[in-house]
Structure formats: structure tokens, C-alpha cells
Amino acid sequence: MKTNHILNAALIVASLSSAGAVAAGDWKYSLGTDISSGDYGDVAETEIVSMPFSASFSPDDRWTFKASLPWTQIEGPGGVIPGGDGGLVLGPGNGNGNGNGNGNQGSDEVVMTDEAGLGDLWLTGSYSLDPIAGQYFVDLSAKYKVPLADEAKGLGTGEADYTLQTEVFTSIGQYTPFVTLARKFKGDLPEVELRDVWYTSVGSGYRLNDTSSIGASLDYQQAATDTADAQTELFGYFSHKLDNQWSGMVYAYLGLSDGSPDQGFGVQISYRPAN
């Protein structure tokens, strides 16, 4: 559920590198695993395992286009819908895995479900503006969710979403502080009206050497329903460049609210073919 974190980390890793400029016709492929768990304010925990595969293409040093599709497994009472853009917490589940947030009405029994399958396909286009005052860098992104995940299994909403996002960062010695602001537009569910939400992230990367970097951020997202809490999380990562083609990243995050998982961690391996 942490694609926003991974994208922020990848952005900062690229900016920390002296070879961060993207060459024309540059392809990049990534495969990762994200594991998280938490009760999300419910009576039982929800565990999510996501394995996203992504491919990106940069025709020049300004534009980048990306597609990401995960395989996802979720076990829980049904109040959480996983997703590649932060997921969706609807509130207490109803025990049948469809995530409509109605709660276990009149029953003390907690019915857990375990479902797995393909998630939603996310398509992203990003454009880098000219540096402001020669030191402030701005990336504008638009994301569109193609609803491929099975909503009957609670793996998706079955509705299209889209996101508009701005990222601003700069370099101060070994540090690269950044701010991300996004507006997420949610498609309504049949029985639940979802609110459009704001997302923001503030943090910094730090270059350890020419091949390794670390970073941390504080992330916040508004709740999409009246029955859920906002998402607030601490995120940290370590990235290492193995050579000119291969790189890896490990990360972990800690939830600070009922709208977030209690904890999570992940790993991502990326390959950039030689031009």
C-alpha cells in the first residue's frame, strides 16, 4: 500500500546521485514486496502482502511514464481495501471481505477472509519543470487507476481513481529535503460515498556515498469516509546502487493513527537496461 513512499524515495535517490539525470529512451523495471499489518481501529488485524511490478520509460530528461501492477493478498475483517496509491480504509469491516465498512452488525463474531489476486493497474505521467532559482526542482504528476482488481474479493473498489501531485525538492550538501502535495479523486462505491482527499509528505534524503543513501519522511492523508481515521505514518529507507544497471532499496514504516497499518516493511529491486 506504500507506492507513494516508494516513489518519493526513488525521486530523492535520483536527485542525490550525481548521475541522476535521465537519458533519452531510458527504461527501468522494478519488482518489490510490501508486507504490512494493523487493526485500523477494528477488533482484528488486517495483513496485506503486495508484490508490485512496474515499468517506466523516459523519452527525454523531462517526461517519465510509468505503469505498475501488483499481485496482492489480504487477510482481515474486510474494512480495508489495498491499493497502489495509499490504499483505502473504510472503517470497521463486515466480515465478508467486501470492505463496505458496515461493521459486524449485532454480532460478536469476527469473520476473517483471505483473498488474493491481481490489484489495480496504475498509470503515471510525470513532467519536470525548469529549476526555480537554479536550486528548487519541481515534478508534476498525474496518475490514473485502471480498476482491474476484483472488488468482490475486497482487492479493489471497481472504480477508476486519479491523482494530481506536485513534488518539490532541493539539494543542501548531502541532504535533499522534499515536500509532496497531492489531491486524490476517488470513485464512489455502490453503498459508500468516498471523499476526495489531500495527501502530503515532508522529509529528506541523505547521501552516504556515491552508491548509498538513506531517507525519512512524515506522511499524512485525509480519511476518505466518516467512519475512518486519517493516515499518518513515519517512513524510512536505505537505497544502494549495485552497478550502472541494478539497484535495490529496503524500507519500513510505522503507523501513527488508526487509519494506517501498525507497521510495514518492503524491498524493491530495479533494473535499468544499458542504452
Residue pairs with C-beta under 8 A, 6 or more apart in sequence:
1 34
1 36
1 48
1 50
1 82
1 83
1 84
1 86
1 87
1 261
1 264
2 34
2 36
2 86
2 235
2 251
2 253
2 264
2 266
3 52
3 68
3 84
3 85
3 86
3 122
4 85
4 86
4 180
4 182
4 199
4 201
4 219
5 201
5 217
5 219
5 233
5 235
5 237
5 251
5 253
6 32
6 249
6 251
6 266
6 268
8 167
8 178
8 180
8 201
8 203
8 217
8 235
9 205
9 215
9 235
9 237
9 239
9 249
9 251
10 249
11 139
11 167
11 169
11 178
12 169
12 176
12 178
12 203
12 204
12 205
12 213
12 215
13 205
13 213
13 215
13 239
13 247
13 249
14 20
14 22
15 137
15 169
15 171
15 176
15 205
16 171
16 174
16 176
16 205
16 206
16 207
16 213
17 207
17 210
17 241
18 210
21 61
22 58
22 60
22 61
22 64
23 58
23 61
23 275
24 58
24 59
24 60
24 61
25 57
25 58
25 59
25 275
26 57
26 58
26 272
26 275
27 55
27 56
27 57
27 272
27 273
28 55
28 56
28 57
28 58
28 270
28 271
28 272
29 53
29 54
29 55
29 56
29 270
29 271
29 272
30 52
30 53
30 54
30 55
30 56
30 268
30 269
30 270
30 271
31 51
31 52
31 53
31 54
31 268
31 269
32 51
32 52
32 266
32 267
32 268
32 269
33 49
33 50
33 51
33 266
33 267
34 48
34 49
34 50
34 51
34 52
34 264
34 265
34 266
35 47
35 48
35 49
35 50
35 264
35 265
35 266
36 47
36 48
36 253
36 261
36 263
36 264
36 265
37 45
37 46
37 47
37 48
37 261
37 262
37 263
37 264
38 45
38 46
38 255
38 260
38 261
38 262
38 263
39 45
39 46
39 258
39 262
40 46
40 79
40 80
40 89
40 228
40 258
40 259
40 260
40 261
41 91
41 92
41 228
41 229
41 258
41 259
42 76
42 77
42 79
42 92
42 93
43 77
43 92
43 110
44 76
44 77
44 110
44 112
45 76
45 262
46 74
46 75
46 76
46 77
46 79
46 80
46 93
46 261
47 74
47 75
47 76
48 72
48 73
48 74
48 76
48 80
48 82
48 87
48 261
49 72
49 73
49 74
50 70
50 71
50 72
50 73
50 82
50 84
50 119
51 70
51 71
51 72
52 68
52 69
52 70
52 71
52 84
52 119
53 68
53 69
53 70
54 66
54 67
54 68
54 69
55 66
55 67
56 64
56 65
56 66
56 67
57 64
57 65
57 66
58 64
58 65
59 65
61 128
62 127
62 128
63 125
63 126
63 127
63 128
64 124
64 125
64 126
65 123
65 124
65 125
65 126
66 122
66 123
66 124
66 125
66 126
67 121
67 122
67 123
67 124
68 84
68 121
68 122
68 124
69 118
69 119
69 120
69 121
69 122
69 148
70 84
70 118
70 119
71 116
71 117
71 118
71 119
72 82
72 116
72 117
72 118
72 119
72 149
72 155
73 114
73 115
73 116
74 80
74 82
74 114
74 115
74 116
74 154
74 155
75 112
75 113
75 114
75 115
76 93
76 112
76 113
77 92
77 93
77 94
77 95
77 104
77 110
77 111
77 112
77 113
78 93
78 94
78 95
78 96
78 97
78 98
78 99
78 100
78 111
78 113
78 154
79 89
79 90
79 91
79 92
79 93
79 94
79 99
79 101
80 87
80 88
80 89
80 90
80 93
80 99
81 87
81 88
81 89
81 90
81 99
81 154
81 155
81 156
81 157
82 119
82 155
82 156
83 119
83 120
83 145
83 156
83 157
84 119
84 120
84 122
84 145
85 122
85 143
85 145
85 161
85 163
85 184
86 184
86 199
86 221
86 231
88 99
88 157
88 186
88 194
88 224
89 223
89 224
89 225
89 228
89 229
89 231
89 259
90 99
90 100
90 101
90 192
90 224
90 225
90 227
90 228
91 101
91 103
91 225
91 227
91 228
92 101
92 102
92 103
92 104
92 227
93 99
93 101
93 103
93 104
94 100
94 101
94 102
94 103
94 104
94 105
95 104
95 107
95 109
95 110
95 111
95 112
95 113
96 111
96 113
97 113
97 115
97 153
97 154
98 151
98 152
98 154
99 154
100 189
100 191
100 192
101 192
101 225
101 227
101 228
102 191
104 110
104 111
113 154
115 150
115 153
115 154
115 155
116 153
116 155
117 149
117 150
117 153
117 155
118 148
118 149
118 150
118 155
119 148
119 149
119 155
119 156
120 145
120 146
120 147
120 148
120 149
120 156
121 145
121 146
121 148
122 143
122 144
122 145
122 146
123 143
123 144
123 145
123 146
124 141
124 142
124 143
124 144
125 141
125 142
126 139
126 140
126 141
127 139
127 140
127 141
128 137
128 138
128 139
129 137
129 138
129 139
129 140
131 137
132 138
135 170
135 171
136 168
136 169
136 170
137 168
137 169
137 170
138 166
138 167
138 168
139 166
139 167
140 165
140 166
141 163
141 164
141 165
141 166
141 167
142 162
142 163
142 164
142 165
143 162
143 163
143 165
144 160
144 161
144 162
145 160
145 161
145 162
146 160
147 156
147 157
147 158
147 159
147 160
147 161
147 187
148 156
149 155
149 156
149 157
149 158
150 156
151 157
151 158
157 186
157 187
157 189
157 194
158 189
159 186
159 187
159 188
159 189
160 187
161 184
161 185
161 186
161 187
162 184
162 185
163 182
163 183
163 184
163 185
163 199
164 182
164 183
164 185
165 180
165 181
165 182
165 183
165 199
166 180
166 181
166 182
167 178
167 179
167 180
168 178
168 179
168 180
169 176
169 177
169 178
169 179
170 176
170 177
170 178
174 206
174 207
175 204
175 205
175 206
176 204
176 205
176 206
176 207
176 215
177 203
177 204
178 201
178 202
178 203
178 204
178 205
178 217
179 200
179 201
179 202
180 199
180 200
180 201
180 202
181 198
181 199
181 200
182 198
182 199
182 200
183 196
183 197
183 198
183 199
184 196
184 197
184 198
184 199
184 221
185 196
186 194
186 195
186 196
186 197
186 224
187 194
188 194
192 225
193 225
194 224
194 225
195 222
195 223
195 224
195 225
197 221
197 222
197 223
197 224
198 221
198 222
199 219
199 220
199 221
199 222
200 219
200 220
200 221
201 217
201 218
201 219
201 220
202 217
202 218
203 215
203 216
203 217
203 218
203 235
204 215
204 216
204 217
205 213
205 214
205 215
206 213
206 214
206 215
207 213
208 214
210 241
211 240
211 241
211 242
212 238
212 239
212 240
212 241
213 238
213 239
214 236
214 237
214 238
214 239
215 236
215 237
215 239
216 234
216 235
216 236
216 237
217 234
217 235
217 236
218 232
218 233
218 234
218 235
219 231
219 232
219 233
219 234
219 235
220 230
220 231
220 232
221 230
221 231
221 259
222 230
223 229
223 230
223 231
223 259
228 258
228 259
229 257
229 258
229 259
230 257
230 259
231 255
231 257
231 259
231 260
232 255
232 256
232 257
232 259
232 260
233 253
233 254
233 255
233 256
233 260
233 261
234 253
234 254
234 256
235 251
235 252
235 253
236 251
236 252
236 253
237 249
237 250
237 251
237 252
238 249
238 250
238 251
239 247
239 248
239 249
240 247
240 248
240 249
241 247
242 248
244 272
244 274
245 271
245 272
245 273
245 274
246 269
246 270
246 271
246 272
247 269
247 270
247 272
248 267
248 268
248 269
248 270
249 267
249 268
249 270
250 265
250 266
250 267
250 268
251 265
251 266
251 267
251 268
252 263
252 264
252 265
252 266
253 261
253 263
253 264
253 265
254 262
254 263
255 261
255 262
255 263
255 264
